[in-house]
Amino acid sequence: MSLAVTGATGNLGGLVIDHLIERGTPADQVVALVRDVAKAADLVERGVEVRTFDYDRPATSALAGVDSLLLVSGTDLGRRQAQHRAVIDAAAAAGVGRVVYTSAPHAEASINPVAPDHKATEEYLAASGLGHVNLRNGWYHENFLGDLAAARQTGQVLTAAGHGRVASASRSDLADAAAVVLAGSETDRTYKLTGDEAWRFDDLAADLAEVLHREVVAAHVSPAEKSEALEGMGLDAGLVGFLVGVDEAIAAGELGDTSGELAGLIGRPTSPIIDTLRTVQG
Ligand SMILES: NC(=O)c1ccc[n+]([C@@H]2O[C@H](COP(=O)([O-])OP(=O)(O)OC[C@H]3O[C@@H](n4cnc5c(N)ncnc54)[C@H](OP(=O)(O)O)[C@@H]3O)[C@@H](O)[C@H]2O)c1
């Protein structure tokens, strides 16, 4: 059995490999697909096979003998639909048995700026004829570490998400779930992977206050006011639109539903966001 992970030198992909090995997959049955082998020395040392793999020109030969492939969604927002299609084509040409794809909440119909790429990839995967599983990963706890840094300075968490909830989860829990699914044999399924708890920004402010030992409040502003504030901090227009778009998706309730499927896959309750905040603060 050969299990391959793309983006293996990234945060999620690296954790997936850690969890695969912790859960008993022999290191020599894991293939790390990376675009820069120089970044993968630790994986080589641990006995993982490292192969060069670039989403822009994915070599079919790099997928030889792979039974299940985890396609970690790319980071290049303008190009990743085409990149994902190229990877899926290469997997089909190489005879890969199944593809597990990291998607996003409500990918099929969402105002979240990340959703269109994930919708397109899920559809392409479904049409490919390959066995596949979509992992609709909820928002990472780690996405809110920037709020911790800001709150330390200002005592505020700036949000245009209103009282929308976020059922975020740690990258490590999501990676563990991906490891479980990749090592299994299930196909034609879409998981909604969320944290067990759905918090509001007032709750996040309370957690930050506890961790930072200072007063922290959620500063509730409109999307236009948040855009203006972020532009004032020097962020470029694309990033501002992205961040405010995510807040609007949260306000619309798109990131707040809890499914229990993540805890079910990993066999334990999901870790709460305060644990992630504490790890960094400590
Ligand atoms: N659910 C969420 O809250 C959330 C948040 C952020 C991102 N995401 C999505 O989840 C994915 C994984 O998250 P992460 O935290 O692991 O991100 P990350 O640390 O930035 O890792 C992304 C990985 O993708 C690889 N990659 C990017 N473009 C590539 C290309 N053209 N060819 C080959 N590999 C390529 C990167 O390679 P290098 O190591 O060489 O850079 C890296 O290993 C992200 O890429 C993004 O699509 C989800």
The ligand as an SDF file (V2000), in Angstrom:
LIG
                    3D

 48 52  0  0  0  0  0  0  0  0999 V2000
   -9.1050   25.6480    6.1520 N   0  0  0  0  0  0  0  0  0  0  0  0
   -8.3570   26.7190    6.3400 C   0  0  0  0  0  0  0  0  0  0  0  0
   -8.5480   27.4950    7.2920 O   0  0  0  0  0  0  0  0  0  0  0  0
   -7.2190   27.0040    5.4260 C   0  0  0  0  0  0  0  0  0  0  0  0
   -6.3500   28.0590    5.7230 C   0  0  0  0  0  0  0  0  0  0  0  0
   -5.2760   28.2930    4.8740 C   0  0  0  0  0  0  0  0  0  0  0  0
   -5.1090   27.5010    3.7580 C   0  0  0  0  0  0  0  0  0  0  0  0
   -5.9780   26.4820    3.4910 N   0  0  0  0  0  0  0  0  0  0  0  0
   -5.8410   25.6000    2.3230 C   0  0  0  0  0  0  0  0  0  0  0  0
   -5.3000   24.3850    2.8030 O   0  0  0  0  0  0  0  0  0  0  0  0
   -4.0490   24.1160    2.1600 C   0  0  0  0  0  0  0  0  0  0  0  0
   -3.0920   23.5110    3.1650 C   0  0  0  0  0  0  0  0  0  0  0  0
   -2.9080   24.4140    4.2260 O   0  0  0  0  0  0  0  0  0  0  0  0
   -1.4740   24.6250    4.8460 P   0  0  0  0  0  0  0  0  0  0  0  0
   -1.6820   25.3570    6.1000 O   0  0  0  0  0  0  0  0  0  0  0  0
   -0.7200   23.3650    4.8470 O   0  0  0  0  0  0  0  0  0  0  0  0
   -0.7980   25.6110    3.7690 O   0  0  0  0  0  0  0  0  0  0  0  0
    0.7650   25.7360    3.4940 P   0  0  0  0  0  0  0  0  0  0  0  0
    1.5500   25.5030    4.7420 O   0  0  0  0  0  0  0  0  0  0  0  0
    0.9510   27.0450    2.7920 O   0  0  0  0  0  0  0  0  0  0  0  0
    1.0820   24.5370    2.4930 O   0  0  0  0  0  0  0  0  0  0  0  0
    0.6920   24.5520    1.1640 C   0  0  0  0  0  0  0  0  0  0  0  0
    1.4970   23.4910    0.4540 C   0  0  0  0  0  0  0  0  0  0  0  0
    1.1440   23.5050   -0.9180 O   0  0  0  0  0  0  0  0  0  0  0  0
    2.3390   23.4040   -1.6530 C   0  0  0  0  0  0  0  0  0  0  0  0
    2.1950   23.9840   -2.9740 N   0  0  0  0  0  0  0  0  0  0  0  0
    1.7130   25.2000   -3.2990 C   0  0  0  0  0  0  0  0  0  0  0  0
    1.7870   25.3860   -4.6280 N   0  0  0  0  0  0  0  0  0  0  0  0
    2.3530   24.2660   -5.1400 C   0  0  0  0  0  0  0  0  0  0  0  0
    2.7160   23.8630   -6.4400 C   0  0  0  0  0  0  0  0  0  0  0  0
    2.5540   24.6720   -7.5060 N   0  0  0  0  0  0  0  0  0  0  0  0
    3.2490   22.6310   -6.6020 N   0  0  0  0  0  0  0  0  0  0  0  0
    3.4570   21.8180   -5.5430 C   0  0  0  0  0  0  0  0  0  0  0  0
    3.1380   22.1500   -4.2870 N   0  0  0  0  0  0  0  0  0  0  0  0
    2.6000   23.3630   -4.0900 C   0  0  0  0  0  0  0  0  0  0  0  0
    3.3560   24.1900   -0.8530 C   0  0  0  0  0  0  0  0  0  0  0  0
    4.6720   23.8430   -1.2470 O   0  0  0  0  0  0  0  0  0  0  0  0
    5.9710   24.5050   -0.5390 P   0  0  0  0  0  0  0  0  0  0  0  0
    6.1320   23.7690    0.7510 O   0  0  0  0  0  0  0  0  0  0  0  0
    7.0510   24.2600   -1.5000 O   0  0  0  0  0  0  0  0  0  0  0  0
    5.6570   25.9570   -0.3370 O   0  0  0  0  0  0  0  0  0  0  0  0
    3.0130   23.7510    0.5480 C   0  0  0  0  0  0  0  0  0  0  0  0
    3.6740   22.5450    0.8570 O   0  0  0  0  0  0  0  0  0  0  0  0
   -3.5950   25.4740    1.6110 C   0  0  0  0  0  0  0  0  0  0  0  0
   -2.7400   25.2830    0.5150 O   0  0  0  0  0  0  0  0  0  0  0  0
   -4.9120   26.1190    1.2530 C   0  0  0  0  0  0  0  0  0  0  0  0
   -5.3910   25.6520    0.0030 O   0  0  0  0  0  0  0  0  0  0  0  0
   -7.0150   26.2130    4.3090 C   0  0  0  0  0  0  0  0  0  0  0  0
  1  2  1  0
  2  3  2  0
  2  4  1  0
  4  5  1  0
  4 48  2  0
  5  6  2  0
  6  7  1  0
  7  8  2  0
  8  9  1  0
  8 48  1  0
  9 10  1  0
  9 46  1  0
 10 11  1  0
 11 12  1  0
 11 44  1  0
 12 13  1  0
 13 14  1  0
 14 15  2  0
 14 16  1  0
 14 17  1  0
 17 18  1  0
 18 19  2  0
 18 20  1  0
 18 21  1  0
 21 22  1  0
 22 23  1  0
 23 24  1  0
 23 42  1  0
 24 25  1  0
 25 26  1  0
 25 36  1  0
 26 27  1  0
 26 35  1  0
 27 28  2  0
 28 29  1  0
 29 30  1  0
 29 35  2  0
 30 31  1  0
 30 32  2  0
 32 33  1  0
 33 34  2  0
 34 35  1  0
 36 37  1  0
 36 42  1  0
 37 38  1  0
 38 39  2  0
 38 40  1  0
 38 41  1  0
 42 43  1  0
 44 45  1  0
 44 46  1  0
 46 47  1  0
M  CHG  2   8   1  16  -1
M  END
$$$$
